[in-house]
Amino acid sequence: MTPRRRRDTVERMRRAAIVAVVLFAGACGDDAGVSAVDYPTVVRDAQCERLARCGVYPTKDACVAHRGPRSDQPLLAAIDAGLLIYSNSHLDLCLKALATQSCDTTSQDARMPLTACDGILTGELDDGESCAFPEECVSGKCNVGSCLPNTCCNGTCQPTIVDAAIDATCGRNEDCAAGLYCGDDMLCHALLIDRDMCKRDSECAFDLACVGATETDLGRCRDLPAIGESCPYMRCADIGAACLSGTCVALGFSGAPCMNESDCEPDARCSNLTCAPIAHLGEPCEEFCTDQAWCNQGTCTSRQEDGAPCAADDECVGGFCEDGPVFEYCTKTAVCI
């Protein structure tokens, strides 16, 4: 074994030992909290509670059924390899923040990443090291380029930038200080004010959104209406609202009027100008199913295990239907670390 490979092996063993201590501490005691294996599901449940509170789903359970089980295998594999450190004490802070997060998509609280969630996973890879996804890096940035579906492509951890000032170099909005955004020129700029020209919502001051922007035309930063107010720009501020007949209304649950899919909650479809529930497991279906099922010859059927013949991704438990030498078959999601 070369000196470099020996050093790399020792370093991975050191990181894995740290992770083992963290996971052991999180699995013992009366206030053990949530284990690394269970935390993705706990976060999903908290997100569903918020979406139900904001009117996106009728209930938390409806959201959970629609979204299905949550399992972040790449993250868990990276924790096992010592590339990520998990903290369940930070998870508690994150859950409290999600419980009060605003439903107004233009507010600072909803637009900015929840800083209370930052410490759940801490990357161990320094700038310049090889990475598979952003969370592995201390900087939170991994420059993995375009990659074929369900394949692993390693990138490089990008430089750590914190609270960059106006005209300072940046790679994303989070690199810039509060009240700034990262422009297409990769420099930090002050947020735009009411009626300024814009390309995207993140460029506008908090409580404003970029209205009317397209791939070729700029929009303007404007205030968005709340439920019950008129919506001349066909947009509403609340995450659980839709612009219907010129007025912002709550997303339609089963039986509510609609003009298109966006007027209905995610677990429903607009059919004959009425929001209709998506079929559940075992029920008749035309195209879509919930409960992580697929429409199989007119009936919602459980998704198929790895190796089964398939025609589309939604037929498979692993979420991928790949080409094979004879037929397409279900396969697991690639685990990249």
Protein Blocks (a to p, Z undefined) as FASTA:
>chain_A
ZZklmmmmmmmmmmmmmmmmmmmmmmgcjklopafklmmmmmmmmmmmmmmmnomambfk
lmmmmnopaddfklmmmmmnopaccdfklmmmmmmmmmmgcfblkbmklmpccfklmmmp
ccfbdghiacfbfklpmnlpacbdcddehiacddddddddehiaehiacfbfklpcehia
cdfkopacddddehiacfbfklpcehiacehiafkbccdddddddehiacfkopafblkb
cceehiacddddehiacfbfklpcfkbcceehiacddddehiacfkbcchhiaceehiac
ddddehiacfbfklpfnlpacddfkbccdddddddZZ
